[in-house]
Structure formats: structure tokens, C-alpha cells
């Protein structure tokens, strides 16, 4: 009886101990989950607050920038700066400038005559007519902001001036006034910074500190006015930077976050850092209109993200419920299972030791009795099967281990060979040459169907321009990759013989050499050796490009218009040779020029499993052509992935795009003096 009671006590005690031990990791997991939830909500809260503040900041500044540009680009403004002594020009300018002043947020405008350095400022407080306040001099430190602005390549500049001797601080928008490329002066308006700061900082919630910095990290707007730059503090080291407020170990992460935010305007980059010795969650967003960054610092301890008044009662109720459930389960388990199983214990131990003929308590009529009878029958069956199977298991185990080892060796050899082939194929792609010569003016989407494929692209820089091209060899996988190596050698030979300025002649030479190296009469009819090729010669000096293609077209678009230079309908290596022709097109700033292999257009997908198609591809080009090339490539890949869905990739896919920078101060790069990379 005592032993029976002891078994019950041990069973209940073990169950209770297991429950208590389970509470420890459960509590740790719960605490971790609460922290993660808090961090998640904190990140979302900081991101939404930063995005809202970015809109609140950019709206008035964008309006002031647009108004200042109209003021600087006015014909009347340019006429007066071209001839300040002309009384008619002077009167017309004074009348028009007064109209602009009424619309500026600070009711103030300024203008500088670049020829004389005269600085005019009108805030409506003086009635002395149009008269200069003073003359700017490059020798005065406080005038350095003007000469720094005029020497820069930017068309406008935004900065804050604050002087303790003045009644207010102004956020100035400085726009260059030019006539046929010549500098006439600088003009613009401003925003009363005191009102701007009150709107920007006045509604900051508890634990949130917003700041505005320029791209170098110089504080422009801060809750502490003493940290904002004073008048003339435009030079390196004259104003406090946000990097000095951040711990040294976190400065590189902050620099990277600022860089990422500037690359993706409209998005928020978050990081954890120590600001003035305290842990903070920093959110960084870029305002391209101001060329500033908005940085918000969130104090997780001060911000009300999770309420303790409802969290702790909920946890207490959960603990009480778990205790009740554990007690009920322990009592039921002891009553229905543990006590009957105690009587089966000794017989089960005998069977576990290999005594299969040991008797079991089979007299019960409930489930325990049925289990005992079934277990007894199973013991007899297992005894016989064990003797027979032990030998078979040992023999088959040895055979399987040997076969598995052989399969693994074969798989490793094949995988290593294919990976090595992929490395060799990627080595012929001119990625380094494109980046070196074109910088951010090109984009590539290269997606072989297998690890290796039959698509590749070429690039060559010469003294007169650039040759870009796309090649789609027949086949894919390893055969396609072998064709790319052969095609690359043929193209190098053709470039050595023909001028890169004549893409049509290059196509003809490539076709001729391919036929010599792969004569159709010596190959089986099942082997295809044809190639789809598109070559474009870019002449930056002449402002045009020359294109010739074999089954590949060149697309040109600015987001509103789309032009297509069609290639010949027959590929290289066709059974009957053809003569390819050059087509020319003007090289327009801001337009994107795109080559695409047929793997993109033929990719099956959608609801009916049809190919992507030319019409859908042209609509996608129009929608993306005005965006940066890096974003275009991401959009093309996303559109292809959405269309493809769960279907497999049918063929190798390659897309090559380039453009002429729309900024006249940043033209298409001049080709090198020496011939570039032949790839």
C-alpha cells in the first residue's frame, strides 16, 4: 500500500515539477516576446513619426523653393541684373519683386548682383526704394556663404542664418540667376525659422527628439537653439555635427544610415545608438528638396509604448489559469492512468529485458486490459521478427551506406564542376568595366535559368565612345554556357577586325566567323548554333547612338514616349546569311535605352500561363523609364517575379539598360584615352 501511494506521489510530484520547470523558459520567452513587441512598436512608431515630420517639413520648404525658382528665373529679374542701371528695368523689377515678397513666408526677399557684389534685402520695413544693404566681399568671413554657393555646381542651396543681434532667424532658399549659362547673381526668399521650428518641434511627443541636419551631419534645426548654426557658419568645422553627439562606436552605423536614406528618398532607416551617452532609437529620412536629413531620437524608456497597468494583471491571470489547469491534469492523470500502469510495470520491465514470454495482467476488461493482451501478442511477434530482421538490417545497412557514399561523391563532383563553370562564365561579364566607365548610368538584370546559362552582355570603351551589347546563345545550362565562351571569343576576333562604330559590320563579321567555326554540314540537325545579338554604339560627343540587331530590338523611353529600333528578324547563324543594317537615334538626356533577351518576354506566368509578352514589357518600360536605373532593374525583376508566380523559369533572362544623365553639369562620361576593357 505504501509503495502504491509512493508511486502516486512521485507521479504527481514529477508533473508539478515539470510544470514549474516549464514556467521558467515560458517566462523567459514571454519576456523576450514583450521586448520584441515593444521594439517592433517602437520602430513603427518612430518610422511613422519621422515620415509625418518629413511631410510637415518638406511642404513649406518645397513651396518656398518653387517660389524662389520662379523669382530667380523671371525674365524681369534677369533683365535688371543684366543692366542694373536701366531705370525701366529697375522699376519693373522692383514692382515684380514686391509681389514675390508678399508671397514669401517671411515676407522677405534678397538678391545679389554677381557683377558688383551688391546685396539687396527687402523685408517691407524700409521705404527707401531699391538700394543695396552692403557689398559682399570674398575677404569677409560672414560673406563666405555667397561665394561658396556660387562656386558649387548646384542650382540652388538652402541654409539657416541665425544672429543673436537680429530679431529672428531665417531659413534661406538661394537660387542662382543665370542667362545662357552665365552667372548673373543669387536670389530667393526665406521662412521665419522661429515659426518653422515651433511647428517642427512644438508637437514632439514625450521621449521623441527631432533634428534636421545637412548631408555632412551639421545641425540645422535642434530643440536646443545654441546648437543651430549662426550667420556665416557655412565652413567645415564651424557648426556642431550630429556625429559629435553620437558615441564613437556608433558613428559608422550612423554614416551608413544617412547614406542609405539619401539613396532612397521617402524611406526611413532605423538604427540603435547612444546619443549623448544615452541609448536611443534613431530614425533617419532624407528630404531631397532641402538636401537635409530628418533625424528623430526615441527614448524607449520615456515613450509610452506599452502600458503596465493592463500587462501585469493579464500575466497574473494567466499564471493562475496555468496553475488550475496543472492541478486538474495532475489529479486526472493519477486517477485514470498512473495507478493502473503501476500494475503493468513489472511485466513490462521483463519484456524490456528480453523475456518475451513473461505474463502480463490481461484480466482487465478496460483499455488497460486490451493494451496488456495486445502487448503480449506483440511480444511474441517481435521475438520472431527480431531474430530474422537483425541479420537483414545489418546487411542492408552496409549496402545502403556504400550506395549513399557513392551518390554523395558523384553529387559533390557535379556540383563542384557546375559551380566552377559559373565562376568562369561570370568572369567574362564586363561588370567592373561598366562600373568603372559608366558609374550609375547603367543597369543589368542577369538571371540564368540554371547555375550557368547562354546569355551574356558585352562592353567596350574606346576613344570615340562606347560599345554595349547583349548576346543570347541557343540553349541554356552547360551547353549554353559553352556557347557563350565560344561567342565571346568570336566577338573579340570581330572587334579586332571591324570598327566598333559600325555595329552592322560587327554582326556580319561575327556571323561569318561563327559559320566558319561551326559549319552546319558537320553538325547534327538537333544542335542549334544560332545567336540573338544586339549591339549599340554610343557617341557622347556627337550626341547619338548607332544600333544593329539580330532578333533583338533597342528600346528608348523617357517615361512619356517610347521608341523602338528594330533589329533584323533573323538571328546570327541562320541557314541563309543576311545583311544587317545600322540605325541611328539621338542620345537624349534623361532617356533610358534598353536591350532585353527573349527569355524575359517568353516567361510563362499569370492566370493562364501565357508569356510576359511585348505589349506588357513596353508598358513596363514606359512606367519605369524615368526612374533611376537601379530602381528600374528592381522593378523589372519584381514584375517578372509577380508574373511568373510558382511556374519555373523557362529560359535565360538578361536585360541591359543605360542612360545619359539629365543634369547638364554631369554629362555622359568622356571615353578614355586608351581603349577600354574588351568585355
DOGU-852731 format. One record per residue: y, x, z of N, C-alpha, C in turn; residue in three letters. Coordinates in steps of 0.05 Angstrom, whole numbers, plus 5000, padded with zeros to 4 digits. Layout:
BEGIN
YXZYXZYXZALA;...
This chain:
BEGIN
497650175000500050005000502550175000UNK;502450395017504750575018505250704992UNK;502950794978503250924952504350734932UNK;503550474933504550274915507650234918UNK;508450224944511350194949512750444940UNK;511550684945512850924936513350934906UNK;511450834890511850824861514150644853UNK;514350414867516550234861519250374868UNK;519350494892521750624900522650844880UNK;520551004872521251214853522251104826UNK;521050884817521850774791524750674793UNK;525350524814528050424817530050644821UNK;529250844838531051074843531551224817UNK;529451274801529851414776531651264757UNK;531350994756533050834738535950854747UNK;536350824774539150844784540351114779UNK;538751324783539751594778540451634749UNK;538751524731539251544702541951404695UNK;542351174708544851034703547251184713UNK;546951304737549251464747549751714730UNK;547551844721547952074704549151994677UNK;548451754667549551654642552551604644UNK;553451534669556351474672558051724668UNK;556951954675558552204672559352254643UNK;557352274624558252314596559752074585UNK;558951824595560351594585563351604593UNK;563851694619566551724627568051934611UNK;566752154606568052364590568652274562UNK;566752134550567152024523569451824523UNK;569451654544571551454545574351584548UNK;574451794565577051934569577852074543UNK;575952194529576552324504577452114483UNK;576151884483576951674464579751574470UNK;580351544496583051454503585151654494UNK;584551914498586452124489586752114459UNK;584452084445584652074416586151834406UNK;585651604419587251364412590251404417UNK;590751534440593551584446594851774425UNK;593351984418594352174398594652044371UNK;592751864365592951714339595451544338UNK;595851384360598151214360600751374362UNK;600651604376602951774377603651884350UNK;601651974335602252074308603351854290UNK;602051614291603051394274605851314283UNK;606351304309608951224319611051424310UNK;610451684313612451894304612851884274UNK;610751844259610951834230612751604221UNK;612151364232613751124224616651154233UNK;617151264257619851304265621351504247UNK;619951724239621151924222621751804194UNK;619851644183620451514157622751324159UNK;622951174181625250994184627851144186UNK;627851364201630351514204631051644177UNK;629051734161629651844135631051644117UNK;630251394119631551194103634451144114UNK;634751144140637351094152639351324145UNK;638251564143639951794137640551814107UNK;638551774090638851824062640551604049UNK;640551354059642051144046645051204045UNK;646451254068649351304066649951564051UNK;648251774054648752024041648352004011UNK;646351854002645951803974648351663961UNK;649351463976651751323966654151523964UNK;654551683984656751873983656352083961UNK;653852173957653352363935653952243908UNK;653051993904653551863878656551823873UNK;658051753894660851713891662251983886UNK;661352193900662552453895662052563867UNK;659652503857659052593829660752443809UNK;661152183813662952043795665752153797UNK;666652213821669352333825669552593810UNK;667552773813667653043800667253023770UNK;665752833760665152803731667252643717UNK;669252533731671352373719672852533698UNK;673452413675675052543655677852613665UNK;678952423681681652463692681652713711UNK;679552743727679352973745679253233729UNK;677553233709677253483693679853543677UNK;681253323667683753373652685853503670UNK;686053403695688053513713687453803721UNK;684853863727684154133734684454323711UNK;684154223686684554393662687454463659UNK;689254283667692154333664693554213688UNK;693554343712694754223736697754183733UNK;699054323716701954303714702854053698UNK;701153933683701853703667702453463685UNK;704853353685705553133703704052883697UNK;703452833671701952593665699052603676UNK;697752833672695052873683695152853713UNK;697252963725697452963754697752683765UNK;699452513752699852243762697252073758UNK;695952103735693451953731691352033751UNK;691152303757689152383776689752283804UNK;692352293812693052203839692351903843UNK;692851743821692151463824689151413825UNK;687651553808684751513809683551623834UNK;684551853844683451973869683851793892UNK;686151653893686651473915684651243915UNK;683851153892681850943890679151043901UNK;678451293894675951403904676151443935UNK;678451523945678751573974678251313990UNK;679051083979678650833993675650773995UNK;674050873977671150813978669551023993UNK;670651263997669151464013668951364042UNK;666651434054666151334081668151434101UNK;669151684098671051794117673951744108UNK;674351594086677051544075678451814070UNK;676852014061677952274057676652394032UNK;678252534016677152683994678452963993UNK;677053143980678253413976677753493947UNK;679353683938678953803911680054083912UNK;678654273898679554553897679854633868UNK;682254743862682754853835681555133834UNK;679455173818677955433818679755653807UNK;681555593789683255793777685155913797UNK;686355753814688355843833687255873862UNK;685055723868684055723895685555523913UNK;687355353901688855163917686954943928UNK;687154883954685454693967687154443974UNK;686254213962687653953967685853783984UNK;687053654004685653474022687353234027UNK;686252994022687752744025686152564043UNK;687352494067685952314085687652064091UNK;689852024076691551784080693451804102UNK;693552034116695352064139698152184131UNK;698252304108700852424099701752284074UNK;704352284071705552154047707352354033UNK;706052574026707652794014706752833985UNK;705152653974704252693946701952883945UNK;701352963920699153143915700053433919UNK;699453553942700353823948698053973961UNK;697654223954695454373967695954423996UNK;693754414012693954474041694254774045UNK;692654924030692755214032691255324008UNK;691255584005689855723983687555873994UNK;685155823982682655953991682756253983UNK;681556414000681456703995678656804001UNK;677356963984674757063990674757264013UNK;677157354022677257534044677257394071UNK;677757134072677756984097674956874103UNK;674156914127671456834135671056534134UNK;673156384141672856094142672655974113UNK;673456134093673356034065670756114051UNK;668956254066666556354053664756134042UNK;664955884054663255664045663855594016UNK;666355614007667055533980665955733960UNK;666255993965665356193946662356203945UNK;661056153968658156143969657155913951UNK;658455683954657655443938658055493908UNK;660255613900660855653872658955863859UNK;658056053875656256263865653356163862UNK;652755943875649955843874649455703848UNK;646855673841646155533816646055233819UNK;646255133843646054843848648654703839UNK;648454453830650754303821652254173843UNK;651054153866652354033889651254163915UNK;652754113937652054233962652954033984UNK;651454024006652153854028652154024054UNK;654254004069654354164094656154014114UNK;655954104139657453984161659554184170UNK;662054084174664154244186664954114212UNK;665254284233666054184259667954394271UNK;670154304279672154484291673254344316UNK;673054484339673954364364676854294364UNK;678454414346681254354345681954104329UNK;680053994315680353754299679353514314UNK;680153284305679353034318676552954311UNK;675553034289672952944281671553154264UNK;668853124262667253294245666353134220UNK;666153274198665553144172663053264160UNK;661353084149659153174132660153154103UNK;660653394092661953414065659853414043UNK;660453274021658953293996660553433976UNK;659753683968661253853950659953843922UNK;661353753902660253743875661953913856UNK;660654083840662154253822663354093799UNK;665754163791667054043768666954253745UNK;665654173723665254353701666254223675UNK;666954393656667754303629666454493609UNK;664454383594663054553574661854803587UNK;660754773611659454993625661355173641UNK;663955133638665855293653666555153680UNK;666855313701667455203728670455143729UNK;671154893736673954813739674654793769UNK;672754733786673354703814671154573829UNK;671854473852669854343870671254093881UNK;669753863882670953613892668853453907UNK;669753273923667853093937669152953960UNK;667452803974668352653998666552714021UNK;666852564042665252624066664752374082UNK;663052414102662252204121663152294149UNK;664452114163665252174190662752224207UNK;662352474215659852554228659452424255UNK;661652364269661352234295660051964292UNK;660851804272659651544268656751584257UNK;656451774239653751834228651851914250UNK;652752084268650952174290650351954309UNK;652351774315651751554332649651364321UNK;649751314295647751144282645051284282UNK;645151554278642651704275641251754302UNK;642951814323641851884349641951664369UNK;643651454364644251254384641851084391UNK;639951044372637750864378635151024382UNK;635351274390632851434394631351324418UNK;628851244416627351144438626651354458UNK;625751284482625151484503622951674493UNK;623451934498621552134491621852234462UNK;623652124446623952204418626652344415UNK;626552584403628952744397629152794367UNK;630952664353631252714324633252944319UNK;632753094297634453314289634553324259UNK;636853424248637053484220637553784216UNK;635953914198636154194193636254234163UNK;637354464154637254524126634654664120UNK;634254744095631654854086631055124099UNK;633055264111632555504125632155454155UNK;632455204164632055134191634555124208UNK;636955164196639455154211639954874220UNK;640554844246641054574257643754474246UNK;643654224234645954094223646853864241UNK;644953714251645453484269643453504292UNK;644553494317642853524341644053364363UNK;642353254381643553104404645553264421UNK;645153524421647053704435649153804415UNK;651653704417653653784396654154084395UNK;653754224417654354514417652454664399UNK;650154544391648354684373648854634344UNK;650754454338651454404310653354614300UNK;653254684274654954904263657954834264UNK;659555034269662454994268663455054240UNK;666055004235667155044208666755324199UNK;665755354174665355614162662755744169UNK;661155634186658655764194656555714172UNK;656955834149655055794127653456044122UNK;654056264136652756524131650256554148UNK;648556734139646056784153646556884181UNK;645356754201645456834228647856724244UNK;649656554231651956454245651356194260UNK;649256054254648655804267645755814278UNK;645255644298642655644311640555514293UNK;638155624293635955514277633955394295UNK;632455204283630355064299628155264305UNK;627755474289625655664295626055804322UNK;628655824330629155954356628455774379UNK;628255514374627455324396624455304399UNK;622955394379620055354379618755614388UNK;616555594403615055824412614356004388UNK;614256264393613756454371611056404359UNK;609056324375606356274364606256034345UNK;608255854347608255614330610155624307UNK;611655844303613655864282612455864255UNK;610155994251608955994225607955724217UNK;606755574237605955294231608255124224UNK;610555164238612955004231613955074204UNK;613955334197614855414170613055284148UNK;610455284153608655164133609154864132UNK;609554734154610154444154612654374139UNK;614754544143617254504127616854544098UNK;615154744091614554794062613054554050UNK;611054454065609454234055611153984052UNK;612953934071614653694069616553714045UNK;617553964039619353994016617853963989UNK;615254023989613653993965612953703960UNK;612953533981612253253978614353083991UNK;616753043978618852873990617752593994UNK;618652474016617852204022615452184040UNK;614152414046611852424064612652564090UNK;611052534110611552644136609252834144UNK;609953084152607953284161608253314191UNK;605953284205605953294234604653554244UNK;605553654267604353884279604953884309UNK;603254014325603754044353604954314359UNK;607054324375608454584380609854554407UNK;610654794417612154804442615154834435UNK;616754634441619554634436621054684462UNK;622554904462623954984486622054994510UNK;619655094506617755134527616054894535UNK;616554654522615154414528613454324504UNK;610954214510609354124487610553874474UNK;610653884448611853654433610153614408UNK;610253364398609053294372611353274352UNK;611453474333613653494314612853344288UNK;614653194277614253064251616553154233UNK;615853244209617753374190617753214164UNK;620053124155620352984130622753104115UNK;622553104088624553234071626353024058UNK;629053074059630952894046632153044022UNK;631152993998632053153975634953113968UNK;636152873975638952833969640653023985UNK;640053074010641553254027640553544025UNK;638153574015636753834016636453924045UNK;636053724063635653764091632853664099UNK;632053734123629553634134630153484160UNK;628753254163628853104188626553184206UNK;627153284229625053364248625353194274UNK;623153054281623152904306621153024325UNK;621953054350620253164371619552944390UNK;616952894393615952674410614652794435UNK;615652714459614552784485612452574492UNK;609852654490607652464495607752354523UNK;608752514542608852414570611052214574UNK;613252244560615552054564615351814546UNK;614051824523613851594505611851394516UNK;612551134517610650924527608650844506UNK;606551004503604550944482602250774492UNK;601350834517599150674529600050574556UNK;599550324562600350214588598050234608UNK;598650364631596550394652596050134667UNK;597949944667597649704683595349534673UNK;594549554647592249404638589849584633UNK;590249844631587950024625586150044649UNK;587250104673585550144696584149894705UNK;585349654706583749414713581449374693UNK;581849424668579749394649577449584654UNK;578049834661575950024667574449944692UNK;575849844712574549754737572649524732UNK;573549334716571749114709569349204694UNK;569749394676567449504661565449644679UNK;566449794698564649934716563049734733UNK;564349514743562949314759560749174742UNK;561449114717559448984700557049164695UNK;557549424691555349604686553549624711UNK;554749614735553249624760551449384763UNK;552549144757550948894758548648894738UNK;549248984715547048984694544949194702UNK;545749424713543749624720541949514743UNK;543049384763541449274785539449064775UNK;540448884758538648674747536348794730UNK;537048994714535049114697532949264714UNK;533949394735532049544752530149354766UNK;531049134777529348944791527248824771UNK;528148734748526348614728524248814719UNK;525049054713523149254704521049314725UNK;521949344750520049394771518049164774UNK;518948914773517248684778515248644756UNK;516048674731514348594709512748824697UNK;513749074699512449294684511449514702UNK;513149614720512349854735509849804753UNK;509749584767507449534785504849504769UNK;504649344748502149334733501349604720UNK;503349754711502750014698501650214718UNK;502250184743501250364763498150354764UNK;497050114759494150084759492850204734UNK;494450234713493450364689493750664689UNK;495050764709495751044709493351234708UNK;491451194726489251384728487551384703UNK;486951144692485351134667486851264644UNK;489451224642490951344621491051644623UNK;491251744648491152034652488552154643UNK;486352014648483752114639483652134609UNK;484651934595484551934566486452164556UNK;488652194570490552414561489252684564UNK;487352714582485952974586483653004567UNK;483152814550481052834530478452694537UNK;478452534558476052384566476352104553UNK;475552074529475951834514474251594523UNK;472051654537470251434546470951334574UNK;473151414584473951324611474551024609UNK;473750864630474150574630477050514637UNK;478050294626480750204631480649934644UNK;482649854658482749584670483149364649UNK;481049264638481149074617480748784627UNK;480648734653480048474663482448284663UNK;484848384660487248214660487448054634UNK;488547814635488847644612491647644600UNK;493447804612496147804601496448044582UNK;498948114576499448324556498448594566UNK;498448644592497448894603494448914597UNK;492948684601490048684595489548734565UNK;491148594548490748644520491348934512UNK;493449044525494049324520491749504528UNK;490449444551488249614560485849594541UNK;485149354532482949324514483549464487UNK;485949424477486649554452486649854455UNK;487649954478487750234483484950364484UNK;483050214496480350314498479050334471UNK;479450134454478450144427479750374411UNK;482250404415483650624401482650894410UNK;481950924435480951174445478451254431UNK;476651054427474151124413474651194384UNK;476451054371477151124343478451394341UNK;480251444359481651704358479751934363UNK;477851894380475952114385474552204359UNK;473652004343472352074318474252184298UNK;476552064296478452164276479452444282UNK;479752494308480852754316479052984306UNK;476452944310474653154301474753204271UNK;474952984256474953014226477553114216UNK;479753024228482353094216483353364224UNK;482453474246483553734254483053944234UNK;480653944222480054144202481654094176UNK;481753834168483253774144486253844147UNK;487253784171490153844175490654144173UNK;488954304184489454584183489354684154UNK;487354584138487154674111489454584094UNK;490254334097492454234080495154354089UNK;495454414114497854544123498254814110UNK;496154964109496355224095497055184066UNK;495854994052496454954024499354864020UNK;500254674037503054584035505054804041UNK;504454964060506355184066506555384043UNK;504355434030504455614007505955493984UNK;505455233978506855093956509855073962UNK;510455023988513254993995514755263992UNK;513455483999514655743996515155803967UNK;513255733949513655783920515955623909UNK;516055363918518155193908520955293917UNK;521055383942523555483952524455733937UNK;522655913931523256153917524356083889UNK;522955893875523855813848526655683850UNK;527055513869529655383872531855583878UNK;531355773895533355973901534056133876UNK;532056203860532556363836534256203816UNK;533555943812535055783793537955743802UNK;538255683828540955633839542655883836UNK;541556113843543056363841543856423812UNK;542056363793542656413765544956233755UNK;544755973762546855793753549555853766UNK;549555923792552055993806553256243793UNK;551556433787552556683774553756613747UNK;552456433732553456353706556156213709UNK;556556053731559055913735561256123741UNK;560656323757562656533762563556673737UNK;561556733720562256863694563956683677UNK;563256423676564856243659567656213669UNK;567956183695570656153706572356403702UNK;571056633698572556883694574056883668UNK;573056723648574456723622576756523621UNK;577056363642579256173643581856313650UNK;584056263636586556423640588256313662UNK;587156253685588656133707590856333717UNK;590156583720592156773730594456823710UNK;593756833684595756873664597656633662UNK;596556393664598256153663600156153687UNK;599156213711600856213735602956433733UNK;602156663722604056883720606356833701UNK;605756703678607756663657609156393659UNK;607756183667608955913666609655803694UNK;608655933716609255833742608355553747UNK;610255373754609555093759609754913734UNK;610055033711610554883687607954813672UNK;605654823685603154753672601454613692UNK;599454473683597454343700594754333685UNK;592554363700589954373689588054193705UNK;586454033691584253883704581753963689UNK;580054123703577554233691575154133707UNK;573553963696571253843711568753863693UNK;567254083695564654093680562753883692UNK;561053773674559253563683557153683703UNK;556253923697554454073714555954303727UNK;554554483739555954713751557454873730UNK;556254893706557455023683557754813661UNK;559454863641559854673620560754793595UNK;561354623575562054713548565054693542UNK;566754633562569654623558570954863569UNK;573054963556574855173568577555163554UNK;579455303565582155303554583055593551UNK;584955633532585955903526588955913529UNK;589956163532592856213535593356493527UNK;595456533511596356803504599456803503UNK;600657003516603557033516604157273498UNK;606057233479606857443460609957473462UNK;611057643447613957683448615457443437UNK;614257293420615657063408615156793422UNK;613156773439612556523451609856523465UNK;608656283466606156243480604256083463UNK;601656153464599556003450597855883472UNK;597555613472595855473490593855313474UNK;591455283485589355143470587155033488UNK;585654843477583454723491581054723472UNK;578654793482576254813465574054653479UNK;572754473463570554303472568154373455UNK;566354543465563954613450561854403452UNK;560154383433557954193433556054263456UNK;555154053470553254093492554654133518UNK;553154133540554154183566552054323582UNK;552554373608550654523624550454813614UNK;548054933617547755213610548055253580UNK;546955083562547455123533550455113526UNK;551854923538554754903533556155153542UNK;555455253566556755493576556255733558UNK;553755763547553255973528555055953503UNK;555455703494557155663471560055743477UNK;560955693502563755763509564156073508UNK;562056223516562356513515562556603486UNK;560856483468560956553440563656473428UNK;564556223435567056133424569356303433UNK;569356393458571456563468571556823452UNK;569256943446569257193430570357143402UNK;569556913390570556843363573556813363UNK;574656673384577556633385579056903388UNK;577957083404579257343407579257493380UNK;577057473365577057603339579057473320UNK;579257213321581157073304584057143311UNK;584657173337587357253345588057533336UNK;586057703335586457983325587057983295UNK;586157783281586457783252588857613243UNK;589357373256591457193247593657193267UNK;596057103258598457083275598156843293UNK;598856883319598656663338600656443332UNK;602756503315604756303308603656093288UNK;601356143277600155963257597555853267UNK;597655633284595155523294593155433273UNK;594155323250592355233230590755463218UNK;592055693214590655923204588556023224UNK;589256013250587356083270584955903270UNK;585355643266583055463265581255533241UNK;582555593218580955663195579355913200UNK;580556113212579156363217576856323238UNK;577356163259575356103278572955963265UNK;573555773248571455623234569755813216UNK;571155993202569756173184567856363200UNK;568856473222567256653238564956513251UNK;565456263260563256113273560956063253UNK;561656003228559655953208558056213201UNK;559456443202558056693198556156763220UNK;556956703245555256773268553056573273UNK;553556323265551556103270551155953243UNK;549756083224549355943198547555703202UNK;548355483190546855233194544055243182UNK;543655403161540955413148538955563166UNK;539855713185537955863202537455723229UNK;538855503234538555363260537055103256UNK;535555013276534254743275536454523273UNK;535754303260537654093257538453963284UNK;536753993305537353873330539454023346UNK;540254263338542154423352544954383340UNK;546854293356549554253347551254493354UNK;552854593335554554833340557454773335UNK;558254523330560954453324562754473349UNK;565354503345567354533367569754353361UNK;570854213382573354083380575454273392UNK;577554333376579454533384582354423379UNK;584154473398586954413395588554653403UNK;590254763385591954993390594854923386UNK;596555003405599454943403600955203408UNK;602755273390604555503392607255403402UNK;608155523425610655443437612755663432UNK;614955593419617055783413619555703430UNK;619955813454622255733471624955793458UNK;625156013443627656093431628555883410UNK;626655803394627255603372627255323383UNK;626155273406626155003418624254823403UNK;621954923394619954753381617154853386UNK;615254693379612454773381611054703355UNK;608854843350607254803326604354753335UNK;603154533323600554453333598654413309UNK;596154493313594054433295591554373311UNK;589954173303587654093319585354013302UNK;582954043314580453953301579253753320UNK;579653493315578653263331580053253358UNK;582253393362583753373387586753323379UNK;588053143394590853073390592553183412UNK;595053233405597053323425598953093431UNK;599253023457600952803465603452923477UNK;605752783472608352863483609652613494UNK;610752623518611952383531613852473552UNK;615952303555617852343577617752113597UNK;615751943596615451713613616451453601UNK;618151473580619151243566618151233537UNK;617751463525616851473497614251643496UNK;612651593476610051733473609751803443UNK;609352063438608852153411606152293410UNK;604752273387602152403385602052563359UNK;601452813362600852983338597852983334UNK;596952843314594052803310592853053297UNK;590553133306589153353293587353243271UNK;586053423257584153333235581853193248UNK;580753003233578552833244575852983244UNK;575653213232573153363232573353603250UNK;571153663265571153893283570654153268UNK;570954373281570154633270567154643269UNK;566054763248563254783244562054543230UNK;563654363219562654133204561254223179UNK;559454053170557754153147559454213122UNK;561854093120563554163098566154273109UNK;566954523102569454643112571854473103UNK;573954473120576454333114578754523118UNK;581054443108583454603112585254463133UNK;585854603154587454493175590354553171UNK;592054363180594954383175596554393201UNK;598854533200600554543223602454303224UNK;603054213248605154003252607054103274UNK;609654053269611654163288612953923303UNK;614053993326615353793343617453943360UNK;619753813365621853923381620853953410UNK;621654173423620954233451623154123469UNK;622653883481624753743495624553793525UNK;626753833538626653873568625753613581UNK;624053643601623153413617620753273604UNK;619953333580617653213567615153353575UNK;612953213577610353333583608653333557UNK;607353553552605653583528602753623538UNK;600953463528598253443539596053453518UNK;593953623524591553633509589253533526UNK;587353383514585253263530582653263514UNK;580453343526577853333512576753053513UNK;574752993495573752723493572052643517UNK;571352823535569852753559571452563576UNK;574152593577575852413593575752133580UNK;576152113554576351863540573751713539UNK;571551853539568851733536567551673562UNK;568751743585567451693611567051403616UNK;564551323620563851043625564650963653UNK;565450703656566250603682567250323680UNK;568650243701569749973702567549763706UNK;568349513704566449293709564249273688UNK;564949343663562949313641561749573633UNK;562449803645561350053638562350173612UNK;564750083603565850193578567250453584UNK;567850603562569250863565572150813573UNK;573451033583576151023592578050933569UNK;577651043545579050953522581751073517UNK;582551083491585151203484587451033493UNK;587250763492589550593499590150623529UNK;588050623546588550653575589650933581UNK;588651133566589551413571592551443563UNK;593351323541596151333533597951193552UNK;597050963563598650823583598950993609UNK;596751133616596851313639598751543634UNK;598851653610600651873603603551773607UNK;604151533596606951433599607751393628UNK;605851303644606451253672606951513688UNK;605651733680605651973696607352203684UNK;608352173659609552393645612052503659UNK;613552333673616052423685615652563712UNK;613252543723612652663749612052953747UNK;612253113769611453393769608553423759UNK;607953643746605353673734603153683755UNK;603653783778601553783799600853503807UNK;602853323809602353043815601052903792UNK;601752983767600452863744597452913744UNK;596653163750593853233750592353073771UNK;593553043795592352883816592052593808UNK;594052483794593952203786591852163764UNK;591552363745589552333725586752343737UNK;586352523756583652543769583052293785UNK;585052183799584651933814584051703796UNK;585551673774584951453755582151473743UNK;581351723736578651753725576551693746UNK;577051773771575051723792574851423798UNK;577151273798577050993802575650843779UNK;576050943755574750813732571750873732UNK;571051123739568251203739566551053760UNK;567651023783566250883805563651043812UNK;561450893813558851013821557351133797UNK;558451103773556951203749557151503748UNK;555151633736555251923734557152023713UNK;558052273715559752383694558152443669UNK;559152353646557552363621557952633607UNK;560252753608560852993592562753163608UNK;563153413598565153583610567953473605UNK;569753503624572453393622574453613627UNK;576353633608578553833611581153703601UNK;583253753616585953653609587953873615UNK;589553943595591554163597594254053590UNK;596254093608598953993604601054203610UNK;603254203596605554383602608054233596UNK;610354353605612954223601615154433601UNK;617454353590619954513592621554403615UNK;622354583634623754493657626354353649UNK;626954103660629353963652631954083662UNK;631854263682634254383693635254593674UNK;637654563663638554773644638855043656UNK;639155063682639355323696636655453700UNK;634555303694631755413698630255363672UNK;630855503650629555453624626655543624UNK;625255473602622555553598622455863599UNK;620555983612620456273616620456423590UNK;621956643590622056813566619456973564UNK;618256983540615757133537616157423544UNK;614057553553614257843560614658013536UNK;615558263542615958453520613258533508UNK;611158553525608558633515606858383512UNK;604858393495603058163491601658103517UNK;601357843523600257763549597257753548UNK;596157633567593257603571592057443547UNK;590057553534588857423511587557163518UNK;586957113543585656863550587656633548UNK;
